[in-house]
Amino acid sequence: MTRARTQYVCQACGAVHPRWAGRCEACGAWNTVVEEPLPSGAGPQRPAAKRGKGLELVPLAGSETPPARLSTGIAELDRVLGGGLVPGSVVLLGGDPGIGKSTLTLQASAALAATGARVVYLTGEESIEQVRLRARRLGLAHAPVELAAATEVEEVLAALDRPGAPALLVVDSIQTMWTGTLEAAPGTVGQLRAAAQALVGLAKRRGTAVLLIGHVTKEGAIAGPKLLEHMVDTVLYFEGERGEAFRILRAVKNRFGPANEIGVFEMAETGLLPVVDASALFLARREEGIAGSVVFAGIEGSRPLLVEIQALVGPATYGTARRAVVGWDPARLAMVLAVLEVRCGLVTGGRDVYLNVAGGLRIVEPAADLAVAAAIVSAMLGVPLPSSTVVFGEVGLAGEIRAVGQVAARLKEAEKLGFVRALVPAASLVEGFGLELEGLSRLVELVERLERARARKAS
């Protein structure tokens, strides 16, 4: 009897290995390499000429008007998608358990179905009654959404891969889908690849927008991350702390819109509510006159966003200085601390430094360097910055303050919220705004400014 062929696949990154190993050489994860059977053969191979028969070649120049996007009825979700769902596209939505993935997709499905579009919601983890219970809680009990509890890909294709296919297909979740062509268990990399390929094919053939909900690993990445991210058109991540009411939906990949665009939601009893004025929401609970608190004027995607950055500096408790960061890159914090110590003479080696971006937002742009440095210096010297001041700018290793982009949008957002002063790179000074601008060329100028303020306070 012929032995079934197998391969060894890392369940964290999808890398294929010729033999079992305790550590994946591709991603470095331990104990993630699992033996999986290869797909069973589908009969003898056809000759090359017959395999190519029926291939349809079409001209590059198609219709002058592209197909209209499908609006989800949720403005923040449409913003992140680049204007709505593109027919035939595949969207992958990931996030921590309980953060609101199923809630958001059910709200979007109900809004789209209310326009007359056919929407199918497949659940592989919950029963039909559990989905109906959530719909009643959200006030969507009478939405014309078609439900099905299914996990087998072949069963789904037999029901939907035909004329009259739905405009939107939601799969909750992709980890529960499996195909009979593989003997591997559902959730393994092999099953993820096969199930995703089949659903992508359905989307392209029928023009159905497919929204896949994906689980995340303990590191915060979608299980089988690179494998699925390369196969789909758009990848969205839900961010936010469970204790916070805010949820951030971020696009990390989008073939049909801007990447790194964000949408802001507030969790309420009736579901996820879009937040129009996100800056005011993030600054609503800010206390004034506190040392170590700085307002950063940032850009997330295409929208300006003001957020509070908090720093706390104290003596090292156990001899070794600790660095704790929430919402920012720890490597950039280490760089800013090194510049403050070497270029500005502020010794931080024996002190604990805690940095937090209030509201659960994660900042990725380097323009936050100056605001982080201002918060740390303010906390070290015990001198608060004026509460009506915003800060932005990139810090170089030589201690210089570099210019950043979209200055006008940042200042306009700050002016709209009542701020009257801004600390900006000297190369980014612009006119035409009601704010008082102070340009900084080097980071040491900021330190000297706060030291003079401390001296005035002491005298």
C-alpha positions in Angstrom: 0.0 0.0 0.0 1.4 3.4 -1.0 2.3 5.5 2.0 0.6 9.0 2.0 3.0 11.8 1.3 3.4 14.4 4.0 5.2 17.7 4.6 6.3 19.6 7.7 4.7 23.0 8.0 5.2 25.7 10.6 1.8 26.7 12.1 3.0 30.2 12.9 4.3 31.4 9.6 3.4 28.6 7.0 7.0 27.8 6.1 7.5 24.3 4.7 10.4 22.1 6.0 11.8 18.9 4.5 11.8 17.2 8.0 10.6 17.9 11.5 12.5 20.5 13.6 11.9 21.8 17.0 12.5 25.4 15.9 11.2 27.0 12.6 14.2 28.5 10.7 11.9 31.0 9.0 10.3 32.7 12.0 12.2 31.3 15.0 9.1 29.9 16.7 9.5 26.8 18.8 7.4 23.6 18.6 5.3 24.9 15.8 6.4 22.5 13.0 3.7 19.9 12.4 3.5 17.0 9.9 0.6 17.5 7.4 -0.5 15.2 4.6 -0.2 16.5 1.1 -3.4 16.9 -1.0 -4.6 13.7 -2.5 -4.2 13.4 -6.2 -7.2 14.1 -8.4 -6.5 11.4 -11.0 -4.0 11.3 -13.9 -2.6 14.6 -15.1 -4.0 15.8 -18.3 -1.7 16.8 -21.2 -0.5 20.4 -21.3 -2.5 21.2 -24.4 -5.8 20.0 -22.9 -5.1 21.8 -19.6 -4.8 25.1 -21.5 -7.9 24.5 -23.6 -10.7 27.0 -22.8 -8.4 29.7 -21.5 -10.1 33.0 -22.4 -7.8 36.0 -23.3 -9.3 39.5 -23.0 -7.9 42.9 -23.9 -6.4 45.1 -21.2 -8.7 48.0 -22.0 -12.0 47.1 -20.3 -15.0 49.2 -19.3 -14.4 52.9 -18.7 -16.5 52.8 -15.5 -15.2 50.4 -12.8 -17.8 48.5 -10.8 -19.3 50.6 -8.0 -18.2 49.9 -4.4 -20.5 48.4 -1.9 -21.1 50.8 1.0 -21.2 49.0 4.3 -23.4 51.7 5.8 -20.7 52.4 8.4 -18.7 55.5 7.5 -15.5 54.6 9.5 -15.4 51.1 8.0 -15.9 52.5 4.5 -13.0 55.0 5.1 -10.6 52.2 6.1 -11.6 50.1 3.0 -11.0 53.1 0.8 -14.6 53.9 0.0 -16.4 50.6 0.5 -16.2 47.0 -0.5 -14.9 46.2 -4.0 -16.9 43.5 -5.7 -14.7 40.3 -6.1 -12.3 41.4 -3.3 -11.3 39.4 -0.2 -11.0 41.2 3.1 -9.3 39.6 6.1 -10.3 41.0 9.5 -8.3 40.1 12.6 -8.2 41.0 16.3 -8.2 39.7 19.8 -11.1 37.6 21.0 -14.0 39.8 22.2 -12.8 43.0 20.6 -15.8 43.3 18.3 -15.0 41.6 15.0 -18.3 39.6 14.8 -20.2 42.6 16.0 -18.8 44.9 13.3 -19.3 42.4 10.5 -22.9 41.7 11.6 -23.7 45.4 11.6 -22.1 45.9 8.2 -23.9 42.8 6.8 -27.3 44.1 8.1 -26.7 47.6 6.7 -25.7 46.2 3.2 -28.6 43.8 3.2 -31.0 46.6 3.9 -30.1 48.2 0.6 -31.4 45.1 -1.3 -28.0 43.3 -1.8 -27.9 39.6 -1.0 -25.7 38.9 2.1 -24.7 35.5 3.4 -23.3 35.1 6.9 -21.5 31.8 7.5 -20.7 30.9 11.1 -18.4 28.1 12.0 -18.0 28.7 15.7 -21.4 29.7 16.9 -24.9 28.3 16.3 -27.6 30.0 14.3 -29.4 30.9 17.5 -26.3 32.5 19.0 -25.9 34.8 16.0 -29.6 35.6 16.2 -29.2 36.5 19.9 -26.4 38.9 19.0 -28.5 40.4 16.2 -31.4 41.0 18.7 -29.0 42.7 21.1 -27.8 45.0 18.3 -31.4 45.8 17.2 -30.8 43.9 13.9 -33.2 41.0 14.4 -35.2 41.7 11.2 -32.3 42.4 8.9 -32.6 40.4 5.6 -29.3 38.5 6.1 -29.1 34.8 5.2 -27.5 32.7 7.9 -25.8 29.2 7.7 -23.7 27.1 10.0 -21.1 25.5 7.8 -17.4 24.6 7.9 -16.9 22.5 4.8 -15.6 24.5 1.9 -17.1 22.1 -0.7 -20.6 22.5 0.8 -20.3 26.3 0.7 -19.1 26.3 -3.0 -22.0 23.9 -4.0 -24.5 26.4 -2.5 -23.0 29.7 -3.6 -20.8 29.2 -6.7 -23.6 29.7 -9.2 -25.4 32.6 -10.9 -27.1 34.9 -8.3 -24.2 34.6 -5.9 -24.3 36.9 -2.9 -22.9 40.4 -3.0 -21.2 39.8 0.3 -20.1 36.6 2.0 -19.0 36.7 5.6 -17.0 33.7 7.0 -16.7 33.6 10.8 -14.0 32.4 11.1 -11.6 31.2 8.4 -9.8 28.9 11.0 -12.9 26.7 11.2 -13.2 26.0 7.5 -11.8 22.8 6.1 -11.7 20.9 2.8 -12.0 17.2 2.2 -9.0 17.2 -0.1 -6.7 17.3 3.0 -6.6 15.0 6.0 -5.1 17.7 8.2 -7.2 19.1 11.1 -9.1 22.4 10.6 -7.0 25.4 11.6 -3.7 24.0 10.4 -1.7 25.9 7.8 -2.6 23.4 5.1 -6.3 23.7 5.7 -6.1 27.5 6.0 -4.3 27.7 2.6 -6.8 25.4 0.8 -9.9 27.0 2.3 -8.7 30.5 1.6 -7.8 29.6 -2.0 -11.2 28.1 -2.6 -13.0 31.2 -1.2 -10.7 33.6 -3.2 -11.6 31.7 -6.3 -15.3 32.1 -5.5 -14.9 35.8 -5.1 -13.1 36.3 -8.4 -15.5 34.1 -10.4 -18.7 35.5 -9.1 -17.8 39.0 -8.1 -18.7 38.3 -4.5 -17.0 40.4 -1.8 -15.7 38.0 0.8 -15.0 39.1 4.4 -13.0 36.6 6.4 -12.7 36.8 10.2 -9.4 35.5 11.5 -8.1 34.6 14.9 -4.8 36.1 16.2 -1.9 34.5 17.9 -0.6 35.5 21.4 1.8 37.9 19.6 -1.2 39.7 18.0 -0.7 38.4 14.5 -3.4 36.6 12.4 -2.7 32.8 12.6 -0.7 31.9 9.6 -0.1 35.6 9.0 2.0 35.8 5.8 0.2 32.9 4.3 -3.2 34.6 4.5 -2.0 38.2 4.0 -0.5 37.4 0.6 -3.7 35.7 -0.6 -6.2 38.4 0.2 -6.7 41.9 -1.1 -7.2 43.8 2.2 -6.0 43.1 5.7 -7.6 44.9 8.7 -6.6 44.7 12.3 -8.7 45.6 15.3 -6.7 47.4 18.0 -7.6 48.6 21.5 -7.6 47.6 25.1 -10.5 45.6 26.5 -10.9 48.1 29.4 -11.2 51.0 27.0 -14.3 52.0 25.1 -12.4 52.9 22.0 -11.6 50.5 19.1 -9.2 51.2 16.3 -9.6 49.5 12.9 -6.4 49.8 11.0 -5.7 48.7 7.3 -2.2 47.2 7.1 -2.7 46.1 3.4 -5.2 47.4 0.9 -5.0 46.9 -2.9 -7.9 49.2 -3.5 -7.2 52.1 -1.0 -4.6 53.7 1.3 -2.8 51.5 3.7 -2.4 52.4 7.3 -5.8 54.2 7.3 -7.7 53.9 10.6 -11.3 54.0 11.7 -12.3 54.8 15.3 -15.2 53.2 17.0 -16.7 53.4 20.5 -18.1 50.2 22.0 -21.7 50.7 23.3 -24.6 48.5 24.3 -26.0 48.8 20.7 -22.7 47.8 19.1 -19.8 49.6 17.6 -20.5 53.3 17.0 -18.4 55.3 14.5 -16.5 58.2 16.0 -16.5 61.3 13.8 -14.4 63.6 16.0 -11.7 61.2 17.2 -9.3 63.8 18.4 -11.9 65.3 20.8 -12.7 61.8 22.1 -9.1 60.9 22.8 -8.5 64.1 24.7 -11.8 64.2 26.6 -10.3 62.8 29.8 -7.0 64.6 29.7 -5.9 66.5 32.9 -4.2 69.8 32.5 -1.0 71.0 34.2 0.4 67.5 34.7 4.2 67.0 34.1 4.9 64.3 31.5 1.7 64.9 29.5 2.0 66.2 25.9 -0.5 66.4 23.1 0.8 65.0 19.8 -0.6 66.2 16.5 -0.3 63.1 14.3 -1.5 61.7 11.0 -3.1 58.3 10.8 -3.7 57.3 7.2 -5.4 60.4 5.7 -6.8 61.9 8.8 -5.2 64.2 11.4 -5.5 63.0 14.9 -4.6 64.5 18.3 -3.7 62.2 21.1 -2.1 62.5 24.5 1.3 61.0 25.2 2.1 60.3 28.9 5.5 59.7 30.4 6.6 58.8 33.9 10.2 58.8 35.0 11.4 57.6 38.4 14.4 56.0 40.1 15.1 52.4 39.2 13.6 50.2 42.0 15.7 47.1 41.6 18.9 48.6 40.3 18.3 47.9 36.6 16.4 50.6 34.7 13.1 49.4 33.2 11.5 50.6 30.0 7.8 50.0 29.6 6.0 51.2 26.4 2.3 51.0 25.5 1.2 52.2 22.0 4.7 53.1 20.6 7.8 51.4 19.3 10.2 50.4 22.1 13.2 50.7 19.8 12.3 54.4 19.0 12.0 55.0 22.7 15.5 53.6 23.3 16.8 55.9 20.5 15.1 59.0 21.9 16.5 58.3 25.4 20.0 57.8 24.0 19.8 61.1 22.1 18.6 62.9 25.3 21.5 61.5 27.2 24.3 61.9 24.7 23.2 65.2 22.9 21.3 66.9 25.7 23.1 65.7 28.9 20.0 64.2 30.6 21.1 61.0 32.3 18.3 58.4 32.1 20.4 55.2 32.6 19.5 54.8 36.3 15.8 55.7 35.9 12.7 53.7 35.0 10.8 55.2 32.1 7.2 54.4 31.4 5.5 55.7 28.2 1.8 55.4 27.3 -0.3 56.6 24.4 -3.7 57.3 26.0 -6.8 55.8 24.6 -5.4 52.5 23.3 -4.1 54.0 20.0 -0.9 52.6 18.5 1.3 55.3 16.9 3.7 54.3 14.1 4.9 57.5 12.5 8.3 59.0 13.5 6.7 62.4 13.8 5.9 61.5 17.4 9.6 61.6 18.4 9.6 65.2 19.6 6.3 64.7 21.5 7.8 61.7 23.3 11.0 63.5 24.1 9.0 66.5 25.4 6.9 64.2 27.7 10.1 62.5 29.0 11.9 65.8 29.7 8.8 67.3 31.3 8.4 64.2 33.6 12.1 64.3 34.5 12.2 68.0 35.4 8.7 68.1 36.9 7.7 71.0 34.6 4.4 70.6 32.6 4.1 72.0 29.1 1.3 74.6 28.6 -1.9 72.6 28.2 -2.8 74.6 25.0 0.4 73.3 23.2 0.7 70.6 20.6 4.0 69.0 19.6 5.3 67.1 16.6 8.6 66.5 14.8 11.1 63.7 14.1 14.3 63.4 16.1 17.6 62.5 14.4 20.6 60.7 16.1 22.6 64.0 16.0 19.9 65.6 18.1 18.4 67.6 15.2 14.7 68.1 14.7 13.6 66.9 11.2 10.7 68.2 9.2 7.6 66.0 8.8 4.8 65.9 6.2 1.2 67.3 6.2 2.0 70.1 8.6 -1.0 72.1 7.5 -3.5 69.3 8.3 -1.9 68.8 11.8 -2.1 72.5 12.6 -5.6 72.9 11.3 -6.9 70.0 13.5 -5.1 71.6 16.6 -6.6 75.0 15.8 -10.1 73.4 15.5 -9.8 71.9 19.0 -8.8 75.2 20.6 -5.0 74.9 20.9 -3.1 78.1 20.6 0.6 77.1 20.4 2.7 74.4 18.6 6.2 73.2 19.0 7.3 72.2 15.5 10.5 71.6 13.5 12.0 74.9 12.3 11.9 73.6 8.7 8.1 73.1 9.0 7.2 76.6 10.0 4.2 77.7 7.9 2.0 80.8 7.9 -1.7 81.3 7.7 -2.8 79.7 11.0 -4.0 81.3 14.2 -1.6 79.2 16.3 1.6 80.6 17.7 4.4 78.5 16.2 7.8 77.9 17.8 10.3 76.2 15.6 13.0 74.0 17.1 16.2 73.0 15.2 17.8 70.8 17.9 16.4 68.7 20.7 18.6 70.5 23.2 16.6 73.7 22.6 13.5 71.9 24.0 15.5 70.8 27.1 16.8 74.3 27.7 13.3 75.8 27.4 11.9 73.4 30.1 15.0 74.0 32.3 14.4 77.8 32.2 10.7 77.2 33.1 11.8 75.1 36.1 14.2 77.8 37.2 11.4 80.4 37.0 9.1 78.1 39.0 11.7 77.6 41.7 12.4 81.3 42.0 
